[in-house]
Amino acid sequence: MTKAEAKTRIEKLKKEVEHHRYLYHVLDREEISDAALDSLKHELYELEQAHPDLITPDSPTQRVGGAPRPEFKKVKHAAPMLSMEDVFNFDELAGWHERNLKILPRLPEDFYAEVKMDGLAVSLVYAAGELVGGSTRGDGKIGEDVFQNLKTIEAIPLKLREPSEAEIEKFVRAAADDLDEKKFRAALKAGNIEIRGECYMRKRVFNEINALQAKRREPLFANPRNAAAGAIRQLDSKITASRRLSFFGYALATDLGEKNHELAHAIIKLLGVPVNPLSQRCRSLNAVQAFYDDIKKKRDGLDYWIDGTVIVVSDNAQFARLGVVGKTPRGHVAYKFPAEQVTTIVREVTWGVGRMGTVTPVAVVDPVFVAGTTVTHATLHNLDEIERLGIKIGDTVILEKAGDVIPKIVQVLPRLRSGREKAIHAPKTCPMCGTDLTRAAGAVALICPNKNCFARNAATIGHFVSRLAMNIEGLGAKTIEQFMNEGLVRDPADLYELTVGDILPLERFADTSAANVIAAIKAAREAPLARFLYALGIEHIGIETALAIAAHFGTLAKLRHANAEDLAGIEGVGGVIAKSVAQWFADPKNGKYLDRLLKHIEVKAAPKPTVGPLTDKIFVFTGELEAMSRDEAKEVVRAQGGKASETVSKKTTYVVAGPGAGDKLDKAEKLGVKVLNEKEFLSIIKP
């Protein structure tokens, strides 16, 4: 990128970031996620670091927050509430420390690592030990007076705890040279202390409040952070009280004689204000990384939202000497977890072909780190989605990836357009085999009708070997294509005819790798009926439907002779699915293919349905769960005799709805199906 291009991009990013910060801080609205906004800010910060002369005082990187809302009184902070630079990997963390070493060459690797709470930062002011004020961060210098709302939070003491003389003596001895005892005792006696911290909402409280909102048919809160921030900024403190917020202190704005940040946490706790017990001192960057990795593993099990860690230069004097760049102290940094949403730029659109012939647009994007992996491609689903998004080649977009879900583009940021963007045009012929594409009336997908299309066959084999199907390890897309190009494999049945000698001459294969592939194929010579049925790749058959069909018929022999009417009577199997399955088994070509597979694979009969406390009960899950994944919840239901379905019908017993619940929740309400929140679901399943 030339300097002129960087300057143009910086100006557009500045305007975009300020737009979204104004929406959030002033209007209490959001158009994009925090993760996407962080990604924009990070790009801006990196560009400014590469071109320091382009940094201007009005840049969002030089600010902390938006203007306070006019409904609240203004409060000037005694000491600014500043922001933090974000880093997203160990290299960026090490780069932060290296920059600090240029200022303080003897700066040791001595840090205090904290859990970064995802709530709302506030400042508590105590006079003579009594809480007399409380405010939000605001723009860093001036915040909003939310004192009455903060008083409703039980975790915040209205009067600071007064430690006994024995406790003080013990504390002073333990602190040793890290504490100015005279200043500490004087400050305790005066009780004029300002504590900074984070107001947050516990996950279980969030779920209970959303369940109540659902019963009242009122809008659900998007997440605990939004719910907490909205509660603090209510004009009616009774509403704040009803939200049952919590609080962790993390910093002292008053000098109590402490010489390092670890001691500040200890003092806050001594005064009766809760601090996060997971925070700890780290004597090296490697220790910081170990802390980060540990907290990341614990993240889902915590009863509150976090979005990373905060790493602080432990020594207060060194922290002060490092100074401030813009509105960001050099002495601390937010080491954030991989975001599930980031921003990137679309450079090209390619078209892939699936096993059913569906031609899907795929965006090629600038490499971006999201949800723990570097992503260069994202699905655009179909032509209707391209039109809905209004996306063009060259656009800045928000890309989302959650867990193992395929990355997708969820939003375009048109204000960042340069004018050089290009429209996306759909192909008229299959990009692999050249066959004219079709599109049924009213359908959204383009289809390659050629059943011998190389891409369709490769996708079919890829589905067959996937984890939920035959689970054959070592057979990725490139390997499958290589086998097909060499004429070794035409369909999944051919895999079982392969030998080490067939594979060994191929590029990238040696004795061990070739033997491993053959061993993995041999290990997949038996499968439960449901997995085998799913592996066949019959149109409309997902794993849940395969489980339902397998449980009904028990054996493959019975299923092979079933007609559409037999299938349609199964819960979760409608007329379209029944017809698809019956036609597949009735096709003579498929019969021959199936016989070839059965020469190598033993298909086990489905086990008899488990009898348990959930027998005859049908569950449908929608939205996110906290205590377990949806797949784990379905396994629990099946283990206790129940059934898990993907579709809501009058036969459905319960719909379990979590945050982000979709159309299934609406359908349940229309049909009068009982809706459970996660807490209610957990109460009816046995451990």
N, C-alpha and C positions, 0 to 999 in steps of 0.2 A: 504494500500500500504506500503510495507516494504521500508526501507531507500534505499536499493540497487535498488529497482524498481523505487523509486522516482528519484534517481540519473540518471538512464537510461532515464527516461521520460523527465527530465529536459534538458539533453543534446540534445535529439531529438527535443524538443520544441525550444531550443535556435537556433539550426540550421535552423529550419523551419521558425521561426519569422525573423531571419536575411535574409534568402532567399527572403522573400516577401518584407521586408523593402528595400532591395537593388533594387529589381525590381521597386518599386514605386519611391524611392528618387533619384536613379541614372539613371535608364533607362526609367522612366515615363511609366511603364507598370504595369498591375495588373493581377494576376491569381486568386485571391480570393477577396471577398468584404472587406471593412474596418471592418464591423461588425464581420466577421469570424476571421480576424486578431486580432481584439480586444479580441475575445474569447480565442484565443491561448495565447495571452499575459497575459490575466487574469489568465488562468490556470497556466502559468509559475510563475506568481507573487505569487499566492496562495501556490504553492508547495515550492517556495523559502522562503516564510514566515514561512511555517511549518518546513523547514530545513534550517535555516539561514547559517549554515556552508557550504552549497552547493552553496551559492551565490559567483559568480566569477566576476572579473572586466569586462570580455568580455560578460557578460549576456546582452541581449537586455533590461532588466529592468534597467540597469545601463547606458543606452544610451538614446539619444533624437531622432536623425534622421540618415539618411544615409549620405554618403559623397557628397559634392557638385558636380554638373555636371562639367566636364572639360571645357565645352564651355563658362562658366561664370567665371568672375574674382572672387577671394575669398575675403571675407570680415570677419575680426575678430570682433566679437561682444564685445562692451565695457563691457557689463554684459551678462552672459550666458542666452540663451533662453531655459529654462528647460522644462521638460515634466510634466505630472500629472499622479497620480494614478487614476484608474477608479474604481468606485463603481456602482452597478446596482440595489440596493434596500436600504430601510431605515436601515435595520440591518447593512449592510456594511458601510453606512454613519455614523451610531452611533459608529461602531467599529473604524472608522477613528478618530472621536473625542475622544474616550476613549484612543486611543494610544497617542494622543497629550496631554491628561491630565496626563499621566505618566511622561511627560517631563515638562509640566507646570501645576501643580496641581490646580492652581487658574484660569486657562484659562476659560473665560466666554463663554457662548453660544451667541456669537456676530459675525455674518458672513455677507459678502456681496455676494449676489447670482446673477450670471450673466447668460445670455442666451449663450449656447455654440454654436457658429457659426460653420458651416461645410464648411470651405473654406481653405485658405492657410494663415498661420501665417507669418507676415512680421514685420520688424522694420524700422521705419522712423527716419532719422537723420536730425535735423534742426540746422543750425549755423546762429547766428544773425537773427533768425526768418525765414530764407529761407531754403527750402528743398534742401539738398546737398547730400543725400545718402539714399539708401533703399536696404534691403537685405532680403532673406528668412531665415528660421530657420537653415537649413542645419543640421550639427551634434550637434547644440547647442552652439558650440564655434565659428565655422566658417560657414558662410552662403554664398549664391550666390548673387552677385551684380546684382540686377534687377532694379536699379534706373531708367533707361530710361523707362522701362515698367510701373513702379509705377507712373511716371509723367503723364501718359495718363489717369489715373483714376480721374475723376472730383471730387469725394468725398474727395480726398486727397488734402489739400491746398498746393500750391507751396510756399506760405508764410503764416506763422502763423498769426492769427488774433491778433490785438493789442487792448486789452480792454481799455476803457477810465478810467480815474482816478476815476470817480464816480462808475463805474462797479467794479473796484478793491476794493474800499472802502466797497461797499456793500457785495462783496464776502468775504472779510476778516472778516467783522462783523458777517456774517452768519456762517462762519467756526469756529469762536471763538477760543477755546483752541485746536482745532484739526489742527491748522496751525501755522507754524513758519513764521510769517509775514515778518521778515527781509529776511530770505532765499527765501521766495516766491517772494518778490519784486525784489530781486537781480537776481533771475533766469529768471523772466519775462523780465527784462531789457536786460540781456545778450542774451537771445533767443537761447541758446545752449541746446536743448532739444531733447531727444529720446523717441519716442512713439511707443509702440507695439500694434498691432491690427490684424484684419482678413480681407483679401480680399475675396470677395464672389460675386457670380452672382445671381441676382434676378431670381425667377422662371419665371416671364413673359418674361424676356430677354432670358432665356434658351429656352423657348418654341418657341420664335420667331427665334432664331438662328437655332434650330433644324428643324423648318419648312423650313427655307432657305436651310439648308443642304439637306433636303429631295428633294426639288425642283431641286437642283443641282445634285441629285443622288450621294451625297457624304455621308460618314459614319456619323451616328448620335452620339452625345455625350451621354455618359451613364447617367450622372447626373450633376447638377449644380456645385458640388464640383470639379469633375474632369475637367469640362470645365474651372472653375476659375483657378485651379492649372496649367492647361496646358497653359492658356493665360498668366499668370505671367512668365512662364518659356519659352516664345517664344524668339527666337533670333531676330525676327523682331518686334519692338515695334508697328508698324502699325497694326499688327494682334492683339496685346493686346488691342489697342484702339478700334478695331472693335467689341470686346467682351463686351464692356460697363460694366465693373466691378464696384462694390461698395466697401465700406470700413467702418468698425467700429473700433474705438480705444478701447482698454480695459486695458492698463497698461502704467505706466510711468517707463522708465528705468533710468530716471534722477530724483534726489531728489529735489523737488520743495517746500519742507517744509511741505508736507502733512503728516498727522499722521495716516490716515486710508485709506482703499482702495476706499471707497465711494467718498472721497474727490478727489482722483486721477481721477475718472471718471468726476467729476465736473470740474476739471482743464482742462482736455482734451477737454471738450465741450466748455469751456470759450475761449480756444485757436482756436476755429473754426474747430475742428476735430469732426466728428459725433461719438456718442456713442449709444449703443443700449438702447432705452428708457424703455425697459421692466425690466432691471436689478434693484435690490433694496436691501436694507439692511434688514437682518432678525435677530431678537433678540433671536431666539431659534431654535433648530433642528426641532421642529414641524412647525415653520414658514418656514423653508427651505423646508420641505416636502410640505407645502401648496403652496409655490412658484413653486416647481417642478411640482405638479399636475396641477396648473393653466397654466403653460407654455406648458405642455403636451397637454392640451385641445386646446390651441390656435395654436398648431404646424401646423396643416394642413392649417389653414387660413392665416399663415404668408407668405410673398412674398419671403422668403429665406429659405434655408435648415438649420435646426438645428439638433443636435443629442444628446441634453441633456442640462445640466446646469453646471456651474462652481461655486463651493462653496469655498470662500476665508475667512480665518481668518481675520476679518476686521482690527484689530489693526496692523499697520506695524511693530512696535517694537516686538510684540509677534510673528508675522509671521517670523521675522528674527531670533528670539531666538529658534524657533522650528527647524530651520536648514534644512539641505538637507540630504536625504538618497539616495545614489547613485547619480542620476541626477534628482531626484524628490523632490521638496520642500514639507515638511510635512504640510505646512500651507494652501495648497489648494488641491482640489480634483475635478475630473470630475464625476458628478452624472449623468450618461448617461441613456437615454431612453432604454426600453427593445429592444434589437436588433432583427431584423427579420431574421438574420443569426447568428448561433453560431456553435461552434465545440463540438462534443461529441464522444463517443465510442459505437460502435454496439456490444451488448452482445449476441444477439440471433435473429433469424428470425422466426416468426410465419406466418401462412397462414390463412387469413380470407376468408369467402365466402359471396358474395354479392347477391342481390335479383335476378339477372339474372344468378346466378351460377358461376360467375367469381371468380376464386380463386386468391387472391391478397397477395403478400408477404408484411409483415409488420416487420420493424426493431424494436427491443426492445433496447433502448439506455439508457445510463446513464442519470438520470434526469438532465434536463438543462432548464434554464429560458429563454424563447424566446417570443418576441412579447406580453409580459404581462402575460404569463402563463407558468407553469412548464410542460414540455413535456417529456414523457417516450417512446413514440411510433412514428414512422414515416413511411409513405407509401413508398414502393419501386416499385409500379405500376405493373410490370410484369417481366418475365424472361429476355426479351430483355433489359429492363432497368438495371437489375442486371449485365448483360453482358457488357452493355455500360459503366456503372460506374466502372466495374471491382472490385466490392465490395466484401469483405470477412467479416466473423464474427471476431470481434476484431479490425477492422479498425477504425481509427480516421476519422470522416466525417464532412462535413459541412451540417448542417440541416437548412432548411428555413421554416419560417411560416409567412405569410403575412395576417393580419387581421383574418378573419374567415376561411381562407384556411387551409386544412389539412396539417400538417407538412410533409415535404418531404426531402429526402436526395438528394442533388444536386451535391456533389463532394466528392471524396475520396482523402485523403492526404497520399499517399503511402510512402513518406519519413519518416513517423512516425511509420511505421510497426516495430514490434519487432521480427517477424519470427514465432510467435505462432498463427497467424491468420489461420482461417479455411474456406474452400470453402463452398458456399451455395448450397444445393441440393434441387431440387424441389420435392414435394410429388407426388406419383403415384396414390393415392386414396384421396378422399375428407376427410379433417381432421375432419369433423363433422359427416358425415353419412357413410363413408367408401366406397362410390361408386367409381369405376374407373373413373379417370379424362380423359377428351378428349381435343384435341387441333387440330382445323381444319387446313388444309394445308394453310400455309402462315399467319396464325393467331398468335398473340403474347400471347393471354390469355389462361390459363388453365380453363376448365369449368367442374363444377359438373352438370351432366345432370339430376340428381334426383330432380324433381319438388316438391317432398315432403320433401326435406332436411330441417331439423330444422333451420339451419343457413339461408337458402334462405328465408324461411317463416318469420323469425324474421326480416330480413333486409327489406322485403316487408312491414311489419307492421310499421317498423321504418320510412320508406319513406312516408307512408300514413299519419303519424301524424306529419311530419316535418313542419317547418315554412312556406315554400312556398306552401305546400300542404294543409292539413286540419288544421294545426297549433294547435294541441292538446297538451297543456302544461302538464308537469309532467309525461310523458310517455317516459322515457329514455330507452336505450338498456337493462339495467339490469332489469328494471321493466317489459318490454315486455317479456324478457326471463323467468322471474318469472311467469308471467301469463300463458305462454305457457307450462312451466314445470308442472304447477298445472292443466293443461287441461282446463283452462278457455277460452283460445283464440287460434284459429287456423289461422284465417285471420282477416283483418280489420273489416269486418262486425260483427264479434263476439264482438268487443269492445262495440258496442251499446246495447248489451244484458246484459252487466255487471251491477251489483247492488252493493251498499255499503256492503251488507251482503256477497257477493262473495269475496270481497277484504279484509275485516276486519280481518279474521282469519290469513291472510298471515303475514309472518315475516316482520318487519319494517313498518307495517301499524297500525295506530291508527284511532280513530273516525274522527279526522280532516283531516288527510292525505287521508284516503279512500274517504271521502266526496268530497275533492278537486279534486280527479281524476275523479270521476263520474260527477262532475259539469263541468269540462273541456271538457269531452266527449259530454255532453249534449249541451254545448255552440257551438259545431262544427256540428250542425245538418242542416246547410245550407252552400252553397259555390257557388261562381261564376263558370260557366262552365269551364273556363280555369284552375282554381285551382283544381277542381274535376278531370278533365282529367289528369292533372299532377300527382295527388295523386294515380291514378290507377296504375301507375308504368309501363306503356306500354314501351317496349323497344324502344330506340332512341328518346323518347319524353321528351324534356327539357321544362322549363317554357316558353321560347320564342316561341317554336313551338306550345305549348298548347294554348298560347294566339292567335297565327295566325289561328289555326284551329277553335278555339271558335268564333273568330270574323267572320270567313267565314260562318260557319253553323248556328250560333246563338243559337241553342237549342240542347240538348242531343238527343232528339228524331230524329232530322234530321241526326245527326252524326252517330247514331247507324245503320242507313241504308245506309251509304255512302260506295261506293266501292273505290278501289285503284285509279281508274282514276279520280274520283271526288276530292280525296285528293291531288293527284299529281299536280293539277293545282294551288295550293296555294303557294304564295311566301314563300320560305324558307322550303318547304316540297318537298323533292325529292322522287324518286321512292322507295328507301329503306324504308323511313319513312312511305310513303303512304301504302306500302304493310304490314308493321308491324301493323299499326293502323287498317286497314281493316280486317286483319286476327284475331286480338284480338277480335274485336266486332263480328266477324262471328263465333267464337268458342262458342258452346252451354254451356260449363262449365262456361265460362266468363259471358255469358248472365244470368245464374242463380245467379252467384255471384253478378252481377250488380243489379239484381232485389232485392236481399237481402239488398244491400246498400241503394237502393232507398226507402225502407220501413222506413228508419231512416233519410235520408238526402234529403233536398230539393235543387235541382241543379238549380240555377238561370240562366235565359237566358243571353247570352252575350249582353252588351249594344251596341246600334248602334254606329258605328264608329264616333268619334268626328270630326267635320268639323272645320278646323282652318288653320292657315298660313302654316302648314307643311303637309296638306292633300295630299295624293298620293306620298309623299316622303318617301323613305326607307333608314334608317340609320343603319350602322354597326359600332360598337365601338371596338377599339383595343388599347392596351397599357393603361397607367395610365392617369387619369385626375386630375387636381389640385383643381378646383373650386367645384367639386361635384364627387360623385362616379359614376361608369358606370350605376348602377341600377337607380340612381337618374336621370341621363341624359336620360335614356330610358323612364322614367316616364314623363319627360318634353316633349319629342318627342310625346308620345302617347296623352298627354293632349292637344297638339296643332294640333292633327289630323294626325300625322305621324305614321310610323311603325318602330319598332326596330327589326332587324333580327340578327341571329347568323352567317349567311353565306353570302358570297359575291358572287353576280351574276351580269349579265348584267342589271338586273332590279334595282340593288342598286343605289340609288341616290348619297349618300355620304358615305365615310368611314372616321370616325373621329379617327385620330391617335395621340396618346400621346407617351411619352417615354416608351420604352419597347414593341412597336408595333411588332406584329409577322407576321405569314404567311398571315394574312388577308390583310395587307398592300401590300405585294408582289402581291397577287392575284388582288387587286384593280388596281395596276399599269399595270398589264398584260391585264386586261379587259378594261382599260381606264376609270375606275370609278373615279370621282373627290374625292381627298383626302383633308380633312380639318384638321388644327390643332385646339387645344382647343379654342384659341382666335377667330378663324374664326367661329367655331361652336356657341360660345356664342353670336357672332354678328348677327346670323340669327335666334336665338330663342328669343321670346318676354319674358320680365320679368313676 
